[in-house]
């Protein structure tokens, strides 16, 4: 069983326009659980949709609309699709991992990963955190040329789910090469899943979402990684617990009670070794972030944990299987506030670990 022991880490994006300074901040604040951040101020292709589009069949950028699309009508789609499926089978089933380089996140789409790998190789952290866009968000964000969501087309949805899987596997491969003793963690960033059940997605079947998560999660686990989901809100948490995900990360600053509404599912999740990453530093609320202190956030943490403990969960086990994060990425914040958010996350982790007798 992996224990996170209240370690702190970050989510997704930062506002920095210098990749080395961004990574220096990350490794300073989260030496045992560093991430590679998305820096769209350095390169717009580090946006959470664009960043995972390279070499996927049918995916293209429409200059007129300034948007990414996926469409079966693009030139050579079916030839590319056949090659893609052959590659996928060879990688996943035959472990021909050299083929993953065809689906790499290259320098055109990331300013940080090469330096992140170099720093991780030097520092050997306990965990290395990467990310992909979650499959539901990805397949409802990318549309065809008739503006229909890819999620509603079985072929296009499958391409995107398998494409995200390859992006995750490429990261795991690179993480293991850089620091074999570090545990790879791949977050699926899923803002749109908070809209499941609303009028926007009334026709979406729960099992279809579960199947998307489960396919990616199982392959991550089969290759030595830990699959995680980040949702900066509340949702039907049973979707996550039934998908084989091992870390749930959510906005516990505003929505802590939402997790306890699924107490039975969360209790089983914890018993199986699942980790709750409590998003307690309010990066989506600048006023709340400006007024936040370590002391006020410690109170928030105890309130959040109490929703589960008061229903019967073992607090000691829950604490051992908890981590601390911001509520969401910090890319929309000023540099000053983003750095405050990272500092608060780190200091809250340190304070909680001291309170509960964990070595810092």
VEXFI-508248 format. One record per residue: x, y, z of N, C-alpha, C in turn; residue in one letter. Coordinates in steps of 0.1 Angstrom, whole numbers, plus 5000, padded with zeros to 4 digits. Layout:
BEGIN
XYZXYZXYZA...
REM end
This chain:
BEGIN
500849885000500050005000500950135000X500650224991501350344991500750445001X501550505009501150605019501650745015X500750835014501250975010501551065022X501051025034501451085047501451245046X500451295040500251445040501251525033X501951455023502851525015502051635006X502751735003502151844994502651834980X501751864971502151874957501251984950X501552014938500852114930499952054920X499052134914498152094903498452174891X498652104880498552164866499452284864X498952404864499552514857500152624867X501052694861501652814868501652934858X501653054863501653174854503053214850X504053144853505453184851505753194836X506653284832507053284818508553244816X509053184827510353124827510352984833X510652884825510452744829511452704841X512652764840513552724851513152774864X512652904864512152954877510952884882X510052844873508852764877509352634884X510252564878510752434883511452454896X512252564897512952584910511952604921X510852674918509752694928509152554932X508852474922508252344924509152254933X510452244929511252154936511652204950X511652334952511852394965510652364974X509452384969508252364977507852214979X508052134969507551994969508651904965X509751894974510951814970510651664969X509551614976509251474976508151444966X507451544960506351524952506251634941X507351654933507351764923506451724911X505951834905505251814892506051884881X505651854869506051944858504852034854X504952164856503852254854503552284839X502352314836501952374823502152524824X502852574814503152714814502652784801X501352804800500852864788501253004785X501853074795502453204793503753194786X504353084786505553054778505153014764X504152924763503752874750502352834751X501452894742500052854743499752714741X500652634735500452494732500652414745X500952484756500952414769499552414776X498552474769497252464773496852314775X495852284784495552154788494952064777X494352134767493852054755494952044745X495552144741496552144731497752054734X498152044746499351984750499451834747X498251764746498251624744497751584730X497851674720497351644707498251584697X499551584700500551554690500451414685X500351394671500351274664499151184667X498051244671496851164673495951174660X495451064655494651064643493551154643X493351244633492251324631492351454639X493351474647493351594656494151704648X493551824647494151934640493752064646X494552164642494252304647493652384636X492552434639491852524629492252664631X493052724621493552854623492452964623X491352934616490253034615489553044629X489252934635488552934648489552934660X490852914657491852914668491552804678X491152694673490752584682491252454677X491352354686491752214682490452134680X490452054669489351974665489851824663X488951734663489151594659488051554649X488551504637487551484627487951364618X487051274615487351164607487451204592X487151324588487151364574488451424570X489451434580490651494576491451404567X492351454559493151374550493851264556X493851144551494551024555494150974569X492951014574492550974587492650824589X492050744580492050604583493350534581X494250584573495650534572496350564586X496150684590496750724603496150644614X494850614614494150544624494650404625X494850334614495350194613496750194620X497650284616498950284622498950314637X498050404641497850434655497450314663X496550234658496050114665497150004666X497949994655499049904655500049944665X500350064666501350114676500850094690X499550124692498950114705499049964710X498649874701498749734705500149684708X501149734700502549694702503049754715X502649874718503149934731502449874743X501149864743500449814755500549664757X500449584746500449444747501849384746X502649434737503949374734505149454741X504749564748505749644756506849694747X506549734735507549794725507549944728X508149984739508050114744508850214736X509750174728510450264719509450344710X508350274707507350344698506650464705X506750464719506150584726506750714721X507950714716508550844712507750904701X506950824693506050884683504950974689X504650944702503551014709504051094721X505351134720505951214730505351354731X505451414742505151564744506551634741X506651684729507951734725508151884729X509251934727509552074730508652174724X507952144713506952224707505752244716X505552154725504352154734504652154749X505952164753506352174767507652244768X507752334777508952404780509652354792X509052254799509552214812509952074813X509351984806509651844809511151804808X511851844798513251804798514051844811X513851964815514452014827513951944840X512651924840512051844851512651714853X512851644842513451504842514951514847X515651614843517051634847517051664862X516151744867516151784881515751664890X514751584885514351464892515451364893X516251354882517351254882518351294893X518551414895519451464905518951444919X517651474921517051484935516351354939X516051264930515351134934514151154943X513151224939511951244949511251114951X510451104961509650984964508650964952X508051074948507051064937507351164926X506951124914507051224902505651234896X505151354896503851374892503751434878X503051364869502751424856501251434854X500751474842499351484840498951464826X497751434824497051434811495751504813X495151544803493751594804492851464806X491851474815490951364818490151334805X489851204803489251164791487851224788X487051244799485751304797485851454793X486751524800487051664796487551674782X488551584778489151594765488151564754X487351454756486451414746485251494745X484951584754483851674753484351814749X485651834750486251964745486551964730X487051844726487351834711486151794704X485851864693484651844685485051824671X484051764663484351744648483951874641X484051864627483751984620482352024619X481451944625480051974627479752024641X480852044649480752094663480051984672X480251864669479751754678480851704686X480651684699481651634708482151504704X483451484705484051354702483451244711X483051274723482651174733481451094727X480651164718479451094713479751014701X480951004696481350924685482250814690X481850694689482650584695484150584690X484250604677485650594671486450704676X485950834676486750944680487050944695X486050894703486250884717487350784720X487350674713488350564715489750614711X489850694700491150754696491650834708X490850924713491351014724491650944737X490850844741491250764753492550694751X492750634740493950554737495150654735X494850764729495950864728496350924741X495450954750495850994763496550894771X496250764769496950654775498350654771X498650674758500050674753500750794759X500150904760500751024766501150994781X500250924788500550884801501750784802X501750684793502850584793504150644789X504150744780505450814777505950884789X505150944797505651014809506150914819X505450804821505950704830507350644826X507450624813508750574807509850674810X509650804808510650904810510950924825X509850914833510050924848510950814853X510750694848511550574853512950584848X513150634836514550654831515250754839X514550864843515250974851515550934865X514550864871514650834886513950704889X514650594887514050464888513350434902X513850504912513250484926512050564929X511750664920510550754922509350684917X508250704924506950644920506250734910X505950694898505250784888503750794892X503250914892501850944895501351024883X500250984877499651054865498251094869X498151234870496851294872496051304859X494751274860493851304849493151434853X493351544847492751674851491351674845X490351674853488951654849487951764854X488151884849487151984853485751964849X485551904837484251884831483351784838X484051694845483251584852482351644863X482651764867481751824877480451864871X480351864857479151894851478251764847X478851654851478051524848476751534856X475651494849474351494855473551624853X474251734847473551854844472951844830X472151954827471451954814472451944802X473651984804474651984793475051834789X474851744798475251604795474251504800X472951534797471851444802471951314795X472451304783472451174776473651094778X474651144786475851074789475650964799X476050844796475850724806477050724815X476750704828477750694838478850584834X478350474830479250364827480250394816X479850474806480750514796481850604801X481550684811482650764817483550674825X482950584833483750494841484750414832X484250364821485050284812486250364806X486050484803487150574799488250584809X487850614821488850624832489550494835X488650384835489150254839490250204829X490050224816490950184806492350244808X492350374810493650454813494250404826X493450404836493950374850494550234850X493950134844494550004845495849994838X496050064827497350054819498350134827X497950244833498950314842499450224853X498550154860498950064870499749944865X499349894854500149774848501549814845X501849944844503149994840503850064852X503350034864504150084876503750224880X502650284875502250414879501050414888X500750534894499550554902498650644894X497450594891496450684884495650774894X495550894890494850994899493851074890X492851124897491951224891491851344899X491951464892491751594898490451654892X489551684901488351764898488151884907X488152004901488152124910486752154913X485952064919484652084922484051964929X482751934927482151814932481551744921X481351614923480751534912480151404918X479751314910479451174915480751104917X481151094930482451044933482550894930X481350824929481450684927481950654913X481850754904482450734890483950704892X484550784901486050774903486350644910X485650614921485950494929485750364922X484850364912484550244904485450234892X486450324890487250324878488650274880X488950234893490350184895491350294898X490850424899491750534903492250514917X493450564920494050544933494250674941X494050784934494150914941492951004937X492151054946491151154943491551284948X491651384939491951524943490851614940X490451694949489251774947489351904955X488451994953488352124960487752104974X488652084983488152054997487952185005X488352294999488152425005486652465005X485952434994484552464993483652344992X484152234988483252114986483651994994X484152015006484651895014483451805017X482351855020481251775024480751685013X480951725000480451644989481051504989X482251484994482851354994482151265004X481751315015481051235025479651185021X479151245011477851205005477951064999X479251024996479450894990480350815000X479950825012480750765023481150615021X480150535017480450395015481450365005X481350444994482250424983483650474987X483750584994485050644998485650555009X484850495018485350405028486050285021X485450225011486050115004487250154996X487250274991488350334984489550344993X489350395005490450405015490950265019X490050175022490350045026491249965016X491050005003491849944992493150014990X493450114998494750184997494650324990X493450364986493250494979493650614987X494050714980494550834987493650954983X493351034994492551154992493551274992X493651344981494451464980493551584982X493651644994492751754998493151884991X492351944982492652074976492252184986X493152234993492752325004493252465002X494152494992494652624990493852684978X493052794981491952834971492552914959X493052844950493552914938492552974929X491252934930490252984922489453094928X489853144940489253254947490353344952X490653444945491853534949491653594962X490453634966490253704979490453604990X489953484988490153374998491653345000X492353334988493853304988494553414995X494253544993494953654999494853655014X493653605019493453605034493853475040X494153375032494453245038495753245046X495853165057497053145064497152995067X498352955071498552815075497552775086X497352865095496452835107495052815102X494552905093493152895089492952775080X494052735073493852615064493952485072X494652485083494652375092493252345098X492552455101491152445106490352385094X490552435082489752385070490052235069X491252195070491652045069490851965079X490952005091490251925102488751925099X488152035095486752035091486451935080X487351935070487151845058487251705062X488251665070488451525074487251485083X486751575091485651535101484451485094X484151535082482951485075482951335073X484151285071484351135069484451065082X485251125091485551065104484251055113X483451155112482251155120481251045115X481450995103480550885098481150755101X482350755107482950625111484350585105X484850675097486150635091487350645101X488250555100489450555108490350675105X490450775114491150895111492650865109X493250775117494650745115494950705101X494150605096494350555082494150665072X493050745074492750845065493850945064X494450985075495551085075496751025068X497050905070498250835064498050835048X496750825044496450825030495850955025X496451065030496051195025497251265020X496951355011497951455006497351595005X498151695003497651835003498051904990X497051964985497252034972496552174972X496752254962495852364959494552304954X493452394953492252344948492252324933X493152394926493252384911494552434907X494752444894496052504889496052654892X497252714892497552854895497852934883X497652884871498052954859497353084857X496153104862495453234860495753334870X496553304880496853394891498053484887X498253594895499553664893500653584898X501853614895503053544900503053544915X502853664921502853674935501853584942X500653574937499653494943499953344941X500353314929500753174926501853124935X502853204937503953164946503453154961X502453244964501853234978501153094979X500453054968499652934969500652814970X501752814963502652704964503352704978X503652824984504152824997503252785008X501952825007500952775016500752625016X500752575004500552425002501752355009X502952405007504152345013504052355028X503752475033503852505047502652425054X501552415048500452345054500752195055X501352145045501852005045502851985057X503752075058504752065069504152065082X503152165084502552175097501652055101X500952005091500151885094500951765096X502051745089502951635092503551645106X503851765110504351775124503351745134X502151795131500951775141500751625142X500851545132500451405132501651315133X502851375137503951295140504751225128X504651295117505351245105506651325103X507651255099508951315097508951405085X509451535087509551625076510951625070X
REM end
